[in-house]
Amino acid sequence: MKQTSINPLLIVLGTIIVQIGLGTIYTWSLFNQPLV
């Protein structure tokens, strides 16, 4: 198997995008009816 190197910058950007997405959903649920 060929080992591929993952760019650390992509991991950081992906993490930031996920955090922003989850934070947006959480904040939206605070101002509207709770999701659960």
N, C-alpha and C positions, 0 to 999 in steps of 0.2 A: 504494500500500500504506500502510495506517495504521500508524504507528510506536507500538508499545506499550512502556511503561516497565516494567522488571522491578524488583521490590522487592529491594534489596540484602540485606535481612534474610532473604528466602526463599533466596537463594543461599547465605548463611552457614549457615542451618539445614539446607539440603540437603546441603552439604558435610560438616557435622558428623555428620549421620545416616549418610552413606556411609562416613565414616571409622570410626565406631563399628561399623558392620556389617562392614567389612573387618577391623578389629581383632579383633572377636569371632570371626570365622571363623579368622583366623590363630592366635589364642591357643588356640582349641579344637583346632586341628590340632596344636599343640605337645603337648597333653596326651593326644592320641589318635594313631592311626596317621596318618602324613603323607598329605595328599591326593594328592600326586604320587608 
